[in-house]
Amino acid sequence: NTLQEEDGVLTGEVTGPLIDGSKKEILQELMKLEKLSAEECAAVGDGANDVSMLEEAGLGIAFNAKPVLKEIADVIVEKKDLKELLEIFDEGSEKASKKAEEEPKESFPELLSKKKDLEKTLKELTTKRDKLNDEAKVFRQERDELNSQIRGNLDNALKYRDERDQINQEVKKYKKLRDEAHQAYKKMEWTSGRREAVQIEDEIKRLEKTIETRVLDIRKENELVKKVTDLRKKLQGMQEDEESRSEALKHKEVSEGHHAKVVELSDQAQETHEKMLEYFRNIDEIRNQADAAHQKFIETRENANKVHDEVKATFGKIRKANKGMDRVKAKERSAEDEIVRKKNSEEKEKAEEIYRKFLEGKKVSTEELLLLQKHNIV
């Protein structure tokens, strides 16, 4: 294409035909047109559509390129400056000359045999890498499934925790109601005359213990016995306030009812707490399994990456072998072309000699006439 300009400024438009065919085919056409070998050509690209072109050229340069192109390139340029290519070409020419002198000469059959061995190795490495990638995929799926189970168990654990906390709030509420009812019961019990009755009962017990355990004279003992008898009569004569007593019993029943509810809810809270703990224990166990699966995934993926590096290196060696075979073919073609060129030169000289003979009126054979026609002399 041609960049269009107006008044010395690029307009951003292009003219001319678009490329028809792949870039590799265009390069091959240019090589044929200019009578160049692959080793005499360099190709610069930045995308996946440049792969075949870089593989065809003797020097493949990835310029600010995508990873797929960097993998097969001979040289990688990261700077956004095409001037970098000038240094590469200068260095490349020197290195290529030196390398050509140092490299051992290998025949086409030797290079072909090497390529076949490399392709066999490549197949083995690719199979090994793919197997490791499949194993890594299985470990990753196992890890993800286990992590999903962890999330499910965590949801259940949190659900039971919230349920437990809600029940404990109910326990707290009923404890408060129980304590309030119990306090009301105690208060009503004492205000209904029960306090005085209890005091008389305590005094009777104290006096009876004194009579039983101490040595007393007859007069003192009789006094204590009479006092106990009087107190018993007084106790029997005491009548509680039935209304207050009835209300106190109601408070007692309410308190006992609330207490029963406290016990029931406490049992529920404990049962829910145990379920929560069970799910948390499951989480710990599953997390250990998930961590182990993740570790296997990491190790397997790293091994797959190492084998992939070997695959890329082997690809490079195969490409090098292909270029070597191309060089051998190019040299053979060059030698053949030289033979043909020399033969044509000799034939042309002979044809010119025959033409001079023809101009002198000498007889020309059919074979000689054909030779003149071949070289467009007549």
Secondary structure, DSSP 8 states (H G I E B T S, - for coil): -EEEEETTEEEEEEES----S-HHHHHHHHHHHHT--GGG-EEEE-SGGGHHHHHHSSEEEEES--HHHHTT-SEEE-SS-TTHHHHHHHHHHHHHHHHHHHS----HHHHHHHHHHHHHHHHHHHHHHHHHHHHHHHHHHHHHHHHHHHHHHHHHHHHHHHHHHHHHHHHHHHHHHHHHHHHHHHHHHIIIIIHHHHHHHHHHHHHHHHHHHS---HHHHHHHHHHHHHHHHHHHH----HHHHHHHHHHHHHHHHHHHHHHHHHHHHHHHHHHHHHHHHHHHHHHHHHHHHHHHHHHHHHHHHHHHHHHHHHHHHHHHHHHHHHHHHHHHHHHHHHHHHHHHHHHHHHHHHHHHHHHTT----HHHHHHHHHTT--
